Each structure stands twice: as structure tokens, then as C-alpha cells.
């Protein structure tokens, strides 16, 4: 349904494709009484579990601090990656990364106080939002508002949705993010980047999102360190005619002040004014000093 939705008439496409796909596929699953796992929604008040004194005492443990730092690093990186990717999907205002991280940190502080899981931006969910027609930042606020209202007021309706339906929406949105036309040029011109891409994708699929992103970040750091430690510097000094020394072919003419022929000569970059011999007629000539 998601693949065919853009080919439908404009009137039908007034309804976002993901919403129609979820509604109709849920109806089919209910009609055939399909034995599939469904979404589980519990009471919001029962889900609120503020940390106790013992939980705060564990903050002194090295393992807990390492977990906190890892979550902060991964969630911040994933949010920034998602924001950068979403910015390329639309022509609206660009993301303010500082405000994005401040908002995420504030939100996660509230989540921790309520005993909830840390939150972060997710590129597949964000791209589904953009593909559904979102144009402003209000869509992100409404996204959370609709989740809150449905979870608080219509938990029974959410409990009818099969998990496979939501998984299909995410898979379709994620598949559309893959730049298939750019994979071959990436491998041809930047094989290090391609290897990091493949390793991260395999790790996320085989392990989980947290470990896959962490492995990808580590590989990116190693790649950057390797490239930085193997920097190759080429210096091209330009002479009086604006042509870099030592970069000309032997057969390329260049005016050198020789009155006998117009064949170029090679000047020593060490002195810039030393006499050279014309390659065409062996006439000794002294070039003018570079400007």
C-alpha cells in the first residue's frame, strides 16, 4: 500500500499513506482474526516510576556512569544525524543543533525523573513524518501530542494495531532513505566511508541499534585518525606566469624570455631567479623574478 500510494489520484492522497496503510491493514487483520502480536498500551500513571534513593546511590558506580555517558553519546549523535538527514529532505528552515541538544537533554532529564526510557530523534520516524506532509516544527510537537492523547484516551484502539503493520511502515520509510544511486560512487571514491556504512548497517541488523551505532562511531573515529596520520601535502608555488612550478609537461610551451624559440623551461623553485637553459634551443635565459 505504501509503495502504491503515490500513484493514486490526488484526492485519495489527501490522507497520508502511512495512516491509510495502518488503518486498512489493521482492519484486514481483525477481519481474518490473524494470530499476530498487537501493540500493548498500559496506563500512563502506572508507567511513572520515579527513581528511589538507591538508584541515585548507584550513580557513584563506574559501570553506571559508563552507561550514562554511552547513552548520552549515542542519543546525541543519533539526534544530530537524524536532524542533518531530515534537513536534506525538505526546503524549510534548517535545524539549530544547539537548541536540539538542549531540548533533548531537558526532555531526558524529565524522562529520568519519571522513570521513562531516554528519548532521541529517529531518522525513520522523522522521515515518515516528512513524507506524510510535515512542513514545520509544529509537526514534531503534534507528533507527541497525538501519542499522548491516543495513549490516554484510546488505549483500546491502539491495542488493535498489529506490530507487523508498524514495522512495515518503518521498513518502507527506512528503505526510501537508502541512496542506492550513490552507493557505487561512494565505493569508488571513498571506500573508507563505504566500509563504515556497511559495517554499521550489518551491526545494527545483527545486534541492535545501540551497539550498531556505537560500532559505527568507533570505526569513523579510527578512519579519521588513520587519514589524519597519513596526510600527504602537495605545495604548488606559482611563478611570474601563474603556473605552478614542476607541474608542467615537458612538451608544453611556456614563454621564458628566450628569443630563439617559445619552448618552456623549468625554473628551480628554490631560487626563483636562477638562470635556466631553454629546453628547445639550449639558449641560456634568466627569467624575471616572480611578482
Secondary structure as GFF3:
##gff-version 3
##sequence-region A 1 291
A	DSSP	alpha_helix	2	5	.	.	.	ID=ss1
A	DSSP	three_ten_helix	12	14	.	.	.	ID=ss2
A	DSSP	alpha_helix	17	31	.	.	.	ID=ss3
A	DSSP	alpha_helix	44	47	.	.	.	ID=ss4
A	DSSP	alpha_helix	53	57	.	.	.	ID=ss5
A	DSSP	three_ten_helix	58	60	.	.	.	ID=ss6
A	DSSP	alpha_helix	62	87	.	.	.	ID=ss7
A	DSSP	alpha_helix	97	114	.	.	.	ID=ss8
A	DSSP	alpha_helix	123	131	.	.	.	ID=ss9
A	DSSP	alpha_helix	138	153	.	.	.	ID=ss10
A	DSSP	alpha_helix	155	158	.	.	.	ID=ss11
A	DSSP	alpha_helix	163	177	.	.	.	ID=ss12
A	DSSP	alpha_helix	180	189	.	.	.	ID=ss13
A	DSSP	alpha_helix	191	206	.	.	.	ID=ss14
A	DSSP	alpha_helix	209	229	.	.	.	ID=ss15
A	DSSP	beta_strand	276	277	.	.	.	ID=ss16
A	DSSP	beta_strand	284	285	.	.	.	ID=ss17
###
